[in-house]
Amino acid sequence: MPAPKYDCLKCVGYCCAIYERVPVTDEDLTRLADYFGVAPVTARRRYTMKHSGERVLRRSPDPLFGESCIFQDPERRICGIYEGRPQVCRDWPTPGGGGRCVYYDILQFERRQQDNPDVVPLVHITFIDGDE
């Protein structure tokens, strides 16, 4: 795999904020429970919820995007439970991404375009079911 062409520590945590659903598997619940030193049932109750029949991480208020993953540090813009994070977060960006993160690319592009190293383009993703 090529070397990453992004630096999560220089991003604003798009992947933590713009997806309204971060799916959580049973293995993820076990990892969360181990990370926090609680039973899986406690981790499920405290940190997840059901969304359209799917178990997902809870969300919390976010100063940039309105809301974000419950575990994103809103000031440092990084994962607050990096070692305990769900598999979907561990897999980001996907191996087929060629070592790139599209959100980091957008951030860097807009900062160059605006000639402002601090600008943050707000991105929102909405999924529409193809059957609708």
Z-matrix of the N, CA and C atoms (Angstrom, degrees):
N
C 1 1.457
C 2 1.526 1 108.59
N 3 1.328 2 117.05 1 136.93
C 4 1.463 3 119.65 2 178.93
C 5 1.525 4 111.68 3 -65.96
N 6 1.319 5 114.94 4 157.06
C 7 1.464 6 120.16 5 177.58
C 8 1.531 7 109.35 6 -61.90
N 9 1.335 8 117.41 7 142.68
C 10 1.471 9 119.72 8 179.28
C 11 1.526 10 111.61 9 -59.68
N 12 1.331 11 114.75 10 143.37
C 13 1.461 12 121.86 11 177.24
C 14 1.525 13 109.32 12 -110.75
N 15 1.325 14 115.48 13 36.93
C 16 1.450 15 121.46 14 179.36
C 17 1.525 16 108.13 15 -150.83
N 18 1.310 17 115.71 16 161.89
C 19 1.462 18 121.69 17 179.18
C 20 1.523 19 107.56 18 -135.46
N 21 1.322 20 116.18 19 102.59
C 22 1.474 21 120.72 20 -178.07
C 23 1.526 22 112.16 21 -55.76
N 24 1.320 23 117.08 22 -30.13
C 25 1.461 24 119.77 23 -178.56
C 26 1.526 25 112.36 24 -74.31
N 27 1.331 26 117.19 25 -9.68
C 28 1.466 27 121.37 26 176.77
C 29 1.529 28 111.24 27 -110.72
N 30 1.316 29 116.48 28 16.02
C 31 1.460 30 122.16 29 179.95
C 32 1.531 31 108.62 30 -108.39
N 33 1.312 32 116.54 31 175.12
C 34 1.468 33 121.19 32 178.95
C 35 1.526 34 111.87 33 -105.57
N 36 1.316 35 116.74 34 9.81
C 37 1.455 36 120.53 35 176.68
C 38 1.514 37 114.03 36 77.44
N 39 1.325 38 116.90 37 42.13
C 40 1.466 39 119.72 38 177.93
C 41 1.520 40 111.32 39 -53.99
N 42 1.332 41 116.55 40 -47.27
C 43 1.464 42 119.83 41 -174.54
C 44 1.523 43 111.65 42 -61.09
N 45 1.315 44 118.01 43 -25.41
C 46 1.470 45 121.86 44 179.21
C 47 1.524 46 111.66 45 -82.72
N 48 1.316 47 116.79 46 -21.03
C 49 1.464 48 119.98 47 -171.21
C 50 1.521 49 115.26 48 -110.00
N 51 1.323 50 118.39 49 -37.84
C 52 1.462 51 117.71 50 -169.13
C 53 1.524 52 114.72 51 -83.88
N 54 1.326 53 116.94 52 -12.16
C 55 1.462 54 119.58 53 176.35
C 56 1.525 55 108.56 54 -95.01
N 57 1.308 56 117.11 55 123.55
C 58 1.460 57 119.46 56 -178.10
C 59 1.526 58 111.65 57 -76.15
N 60 1.322 59 116.20 58 -15.99
C 61 1.467 60 120.01 59 -179.21
C 62 1.522 61 110.13 60 -129.51
N 63 1.332 62 116.03 61 122.42
C 64 1.459 63 122.03 62 170.75
C 65 1.529 64 104.93 63 -114.28
N 66 1.334 65 117.13 64 103.84
C 67 1.462 66 119.90 65 -174.99
C 68 1.522 67 112.28 66 -64.60
N 69 1.329 68 114.50 67 146.15
C 70 1.461 69 122.22 68 -178.58
C 71 1.529 70 108.16 69 -126.61
N 72 1.330 71 115.52 70 122.46
C 73 1.462 72 121.71 71 178.03
C 74 1.531 73 109.71 72 -92.10
N 75 1.327 74 116.52 73 173.65
C 76 1.459 75 120.56 74 175.52
C 77 1.534 76 110.46 75 -61.10
N 78 1.332 77 116.64 76 -38.52
C 79 1.464 78 120.41 77 177.57
C 80 1.529 79 110.80 78 -63.59
N 81 1.333 80 116.19 79 -38.40
C 82 1.466 81 120.48 80 177.11
C 83 1.526 82 110.83 81 -63.92
N 84 1.336 83 116.43 82 -41.23
C 85 1.469 84 120.17 83 178.21
C 86 1.530 85 110.84 84 -61.51
N 87 1.325 86 116.09 85 -40.79
C 88 1.457 87 120.09 86 177.54
C 89 1.526 88 110.29 87 -63.42
N 90 1.325 89 116.88 88 -43.01
C 91 1.467 90 121.22 89 179.06
C 92 1.537 91 110.51 90 -63.47
N 93 1.339 92 117.25 91 -44.04
C 94 1.465 93 121.20 92 177.27
C 95 1.531 94 110.91 93 -61.50
N 96 1.321 95 115.82 94 -44.44
C 97 1.464 96 120.47 95 -179.60
C 98 1.529 97 110.44 96 -61.20
N 99 1.329 98 116.55 97 -45.22
C 100 1.461 99 120.50 98 178.44
C 101 1.526 100 110.87 99 -63.12
N 102 1.320 101 116.41 100 -42.33
C 103 1.462 102 121.10 101 -178.74
C 104 1.532 103 111.07 102 -59.62
N 105 1.330 104 116.01 103 -43.75
C 106 1.462 105 120.97 104 -177.49
C 107 1.526 106 113.71 105 -91.87
N 108 1.334 107 117.03 106 -6.31
C 109 1.454 108 120.09 107 179.94
C 110 1.518 109 113.49 108 69.47
N 111 1.338 110 116.05 109 38.06
C 112 1.459 111 121.75 110 179.45
C 113 1.523 112 108.94 111 -127.90
N 114 1.312 113 116.37 112 171.00
C 115 1.462 114 121.24 113 176.55
C 116 1.535 115 109.20 114 -73.49
N 117 1.347 116 117.66 115 150.16
C 118 1.467 117 120.23 116 177.77
C 119 1.529 118 113.30 117 -53.77
N 120 1.322 119 118.00 118 -36.92
C 121 1.465 120 120.29 119 179.28
C 122 1.527 121 110.44 120 -64.75
N 123 1.320 122 117.13 121 -35.37
C 124 1.463 123 121.08 122 177.43
C 125 1.522 124 110.23 123 -69.66
N 126 1.330 125 117.19 124 -42.54
C 127 1.474 126 121.17 125 177.47
C 128 1.524 127 110.04 126 -60.85
N 129 1.333 128 116.50 127 -42.97
C 130 1.470 129 119.98 128 179.45
C 131 1.527 130 110.70 129 -60.42
N 132 1.320 131 116.64 130 -45.13
C 133 1.471 132 121.22 131 -177.98
C 134 1.529 133 111.81 132 -68.11
N 135 1.329 134 117.94 133 -43.28
C 136 1.461 135 121.71 134 -175.18
C 137 1.532 136 114.27 135 -76.56
N 138 1.316 137 116.48 136 -37.51
C 139 1.463 138 119.23 137 -166.50
C 140 1.524 139 115.53 138 -115.43
N 141 1.332 140 117.27 139 -6.69
C 142 1.462 141 119.27 140 -178.44
C 143 1.518 142 110.92 141 -129.03
N 144 1.308 143 114.70 142 170.41
C 145 1.461 144 122.30 143 175.94
C 146 1.515 145 107.88 144 -153.62
N 147 1.306 146 116.37 145 169.55
C 148 1.462 147 121.33 146 175.46
C 149 1.522 148 108.55 147 -93.31
N 150 1.329 149 116.04 148 136.09
C 151 1.459 150 122.65 149 176.19
C 152 1.514 151 106.87 150 -134.95
N 153 1.321 152 116.48 151 109.68
C 154 1.467 153 122.09 152 -177.58
C 155 1.525 154 111.23 153 51.66
N 156 1.331 155 116.37 154 43.46
C 157 1.454 156 121.46 155 177.20
C 158 1.523 157 114.94 156 82.07
N 159 1.310 158 117.21 157 -1.03
C 160 1.468 159 121.80 158 -177.92
C 161 1.533 160 109.66 159 -107.78
N 162 1.317 161 117.46 160 138.54
C 163 1.466 162 122.07 161 175.84
C 164 1.526 163 107.57 162 -80.37
N 165 1.353 164 116.29 163 122.78
C 166 1.472 165 121.89 164 -176.88
C 167 1.525 166 110.03 165 -135.77
N 168 1.332 167 116.16 166 161.75
C 169 1.458 168 120.42 167 175.03
C 170 1.524 169 109.63 168 -68.16
N 171 1.305 170 115.70 169 145.95
C 172 1.464 171 120.60 170 174.24
C 173 1.523 172 109.32 171 -68.03
N 174 1.311 173 115.93 172 164.00
C 175 1.462 174 122.25 173 178.79
C 176 1.518 175 108.87 174 -120.32
N 177 1.310 176 115.95 175 160.06
C 178 1.457 177 120.54 176 178.85
C 179 1.529 178 108.72 177 -139.82
N 180 1.326 179 117.60 178 164.77
C 181 1.470 180 120.13 179 -179.92
C 182 1.532 181 111.50 180 -58.27
N 183 1.329 182 114.84 181 144.23
C 184 1.461 183 121.41 182 -179.65
C 185 1.527 184 109.07 183 -136.22
N 186 1.327 185 118.00 184 130.51
C 187 1.463 186 120.44 185 -175.93
C 188 1.532 187 114.69 186 -67.47
N 189 1.331 188 118.40 187 -24.77
C 190 1.469 189 119.98 188 -179.96
C 191 1.520 190 113.03 189 -93.15
N 192 1.327 191 116.71 190 -45.75
C 193 1.460 192 120.73 191 -170.42
C 194 1.526 193 114.24 192 -109.37
N 195 1.311 194 117.64 193 4.07
C 196 1.464 195 120.49 194 -178.94
C 197 1.511 196 112.38 195 92.79
N 198 1.328 197 115.97 196 -50.71
C 199 1.451 198 121.00 197 173.15
C 200 1.515 199 109.07 198 -152.96
N 201 1.321 200 114.60 199 162.24
C 202 1.453 201 120.93 200 -174.81
C 203 1.524 202 109.00 201 -154.22
N 204 1.311 203 115.93 202 177.02
C 205 1.462 204 121.13 203 174.37
C 206 1.520 205 109.32 204 -54.76
N 207 1.301 206 116.50 205 140.81
C 208 1.460 207 122.03 206 -179.43
C 209 1.533 208 111.75 207 -56.86
N 210 1.321 209 117.54 208 -23.92
C 211 1.462 210 120.89 209 -175.20
C 212 1.527 211 114.29 210 -98.54
N 213 1.314 212 118.25 211 -1.85
C 214 1.465 213 118.77 212 178.17
C 215 1.526 214 109.25 213 -76.98
N 216 1.314 215 115.44 214 129.30
C 217 1.465 216 121.02 215 175.95
C 218 1.530 217 106.56 216 -74.04
N 219 1.345 218 118.69 217 114.40
C 220 1.466 219 120.97 218 -173.59
C 221 1.530 220 114.35 219 -69.06
N 222 1.306 221 117.92 220 -17.32
C 223 1.471 222 120.13 221 178.45
C 224 1.522 223 111.52 222 -94.24
N 225 1.312 224 116.52 223 -46.50
C 226 1.467 225 120.31 224 -177.76
C 227 1.522 226 111.85 225 -84.37
N 228 1.350 227 117.65 226 -17.25
C 229 1.459 228 124.52 227 177.18
C 230 1.523 229 112.22 228 64.13
N 231 1.329 230 116.84 229 34.42
C 232 1.462 231 121.24 230 177.88
C 233 1.526 232 109.43 231 -129.66
N 234 1.310 233 115.70 232 167.48
C 235 1.456 234 121.89 233 178.96
C 236 1.524 235 109.49 234 -69.67
N 237 1.316 236 115.37 235 128.79
C 238 1.451 237 120.89 236 179.12
C 239 1.519 238 113.80 237 -83.88
N 240 1.345 239 116.83 238 -8.01
C 241 1.470 240 120.93 239 179.39
C 242 1.529 241 109.88 240 -132.77
N 243 1.296 242 117.55 241 43.71
C 244 1.465 243 122.25 242 -171.48
C 245 1.531 244 113.00 243 -45.45
N 246 1.311 245 118.48 244 -47.04
C 247 1.469 246 120.91 245 -179.04
C 248 1.532 247 112.68 246 -72.03
N 249 1.323 248 117.69 247 -19.47
C 250 1.460 249 121.41 248 -179.03
C 251 1.513 250 113.58 249 -103.68
N 252 1.323 251 118.46 250 3.46
C 253 1.465 252 121.94 251 -173.19
C 254 1.533 253 112.76 252 -65.28
N 255 1.345 254 116.70 253 153.65
C 256 1.466 255 121.63 254 179.62
C 257 1.535 256 112.59 255 -63.71
N 258 1.321 257 115.45 256 161.43
C 259 1.463 258 121.33 257 -177.96
C 260 1.524 259 112.28 258 -60.04
N 261 1.326 260 117.90 259 -38.73
C 262 1.462 261 119.91 260 -179.22
C 263 1.529 262 110.53 261 -60.18
N 264 1.314 263 117.34 262 -34.45
C 265 1.462 264 121.28 263 177.13
C 266 1.525 265 110.63 264 -73.51
N 267 1.329 266 116.54 265 -35.85
C 268 1.465 267 120.85 266 178.17
C 269 1.529 268 110.85 267 -65.22
N 270 1.319 269 115.95 268 -33.29
C 271 1.463 270 121.11 269 -178.00
C 272 1.524 271 113.67 270 -81.70
N 273 1.326 272 118.24 271 -8.76
C 274 1.464 273 121.47 272 -176.84
C 275 1.512 274 110.66 273 -80.58
N 276 1.307 275 121.11 274 142.04
C 277 1.467 276 123.76 275 -18.76
C 278 1.524 277 109.97 276 -71.78
N 279 1.294 278 116.35 277 158.67
C 280 1.460 279 121.28 278 -173.44
C 281 1.524 280 111.46 279 -57.84
N 282 1.336 281 116.73 280 148.42
C 283 1.466 282 120.14 281 179.57
C 284 1.526 283 113.26 282 -54.12
N 285 1.324 284 117.94 283 -30.75
C 286 1.464 285 120.95 284 179.30
C 287 1.518 286 113.52 285 -74.50
N 288 1.332 287 117.08 286 -0.34
C 289 1.454 288 121.27 287 -177.63
C 290 1.520 289 114.14 288 -78.40
N 291 1.333 290 117.71 289 -1.38
C 292 1.455 291 120.45 290 177.37
C 293 1.521 292 113.85 291 65.14
N 294 1.331 293 116.75 292 29.21
C 295 1.455 294 119.74 293 178.46
C 296 1.519 295 113.93 294 79.11
N 297 1.334 296 116.80 295 14.89
C 298 1.463 297 121.48 296 -177.80
C 299 1.518 298 110.59 297 -115.33
N 300 1.318 299 114.70 298 153.41
C 301 1.461 300 122.41 299 170.84
C 302 1.522 301 106.11 300 -121.26
N 303 1.304 302 117.21 301 117.11
C 304 1.459 303 121.22 302 -175.42
C 305 1.523 304 111.75 303 -59.84
N 306 1.328 305 118.13 304 -34.12
C 307 1.459 306 120.45 305 -178.85
C 308 1.524 307 111.31 306 -71.17
N 309 1.319 308 116.33 307 -37.78
C 310 1.468 309 120.01 308 175.87
C 311 1.532 310 109.30 309 -65.64
N 312 1.331 311 116.77 310 -39.71
C 313 1.468 312 120.74 311 176.91
C 314 1.531 313 110.81 312 -60.35
N 315 1.344 314 116.83 313 -44.11
C 316 1.471 315 120.83 314 178.79
C 317 1.526 316 109.93 315 -61.96
N 318 1.320 317 116.57 316 -46.36
C 319 1.456 318 121.59 317 -179.61
C 320 1.530 319 110.60 318 -58.01
N 321 1.318 320 117.53 319 -49.52
C 322 1.462 321 121.26 320 -178.87
C 323 1.531 322 111.58 321 -65.54
N 324 1.335 323 116.94 322 -41.09
C 325 1.459 324 120.99 323 178.20
C 326 1.528 325 111.14 324 -59.35
N 327 1.337 326 116.37 325 -49.78
C 328 1.471 327 119.94 326 -177.90
C 329 1.524 328 111.90 327 -66.55
N 330 1.296 329 117.55 328 -34.88
C 331 1.464 330 119.65 329 177.48
C 332 1.519 331 110.86 330 -65.33
N 333 1.325 332 116.91 331 -37.52
C 334 1.479 333 120.09 332 175.70
C 335 1.527 334 110.04 333 -69.77
N 336 1.326 335 117.14 334 -45.84
C 337 1.463 336 121.68 335 -177.81
C 338 1.524 337 111.63 336 -61.36
N 339 1.323 338 116.32 337 -40.35
C 340 1.462 339 121.13 338 -177.48
C 341 1.520 340 111.95 339 -87.09
N 342 1.331 341 115.85 340 -4.90
C 343 1.467 342 121.47 341 -176.60
C 344 1.530 343 110.51 342 51.19
N 345 1.339 344 113.75 343 46.01
C 346 1.457 345 120.31 344 -177.22
C 347 1.533 346 107.54 345 -145.29
N 348 1.326 347 118.00 346 109.60
C 349 1.469 348 120.35 347 -176.85
C 350 1.524 349 114.39 348 -69.71
N 351 1.330 350 117.14 349 -6.23
C 352 1.459 351 120.49 350 -177.95
C 353 1.526 352 114.37 351 -110.86
N 354 1.333 353 117.94 352 -4.43
C 355 1.457 354 120.22 353 -178.11
C 356 1.530 355 109.73 354 -63.60
N 357 1.339 356 115.51 355 144.01
C 358 1.455 357 121.63 356 177.72
C 359 1.522 358 108.59 357 -127.72
N 360 1.334 359 117.34 358 106.23
C 361 1.458 360 119.03 359 175.95
C 362 1.534 361 108.79 360 -72.51
N 363 1.319 362 116.82 361 127.42
C 364 1.459 363 119.82 362 179.39
C 365 1.519 364 109.09 363 -82.26
N 366 1.292 365 115.14 364 129.32
C 367 1.452 366 123.02 365 -176.95
C 368 1.517 367 107.86 366 -120.10
N 369 1.323 368 116.58 367 137.95
C 370 1.458 369 121.31 368 177.35
C 371 1.511 370 107.64 369 -133.48
N 372 1.310 371 116.90 370 134.28
C 373 1.462 372 121.53 371 177.89
C 374 1.509 373 108.68 372 -113.50
N 375 1.323 374 116.19 373 130.54
C 376 1.457 375 122.33 374 174.19
C 377 1.512 376 107.72 375 -125.02
N 378 1.319 377 116.60 376 127.47
C 379 1.443 378 120.79 377 177.88
C 380 1.525 379 109.06 378 -99.02
N 381 1.313 380 115.78 379 134.47
C 382 1.451 381 121.54 380 176.81
C 383 1.511 382 106.80 381 -117.90
N 384 1.303 383 116.10 382 127.92
C 385 1.455 384 121.13 383 178.26
C 386 1.518 385 108.82 384 -62.36
N 387 1.301 386 117.77 385 130.49
C 388 1.456 387 122.69 386 -178.41
C 389 1.498 388 114.47 387 -61.42
N 390 1.338 389 117.49 388 -17.16
C 391 1.469 390 121.13 389 179.72
C 392 1.514 391 112.62 390 -83.97
N 393 1.332 392 116.72 391 -9.91
C 394 1.472 393 119.26 392 -176.76
C 395 1.496 394 111.43 393 -86.89
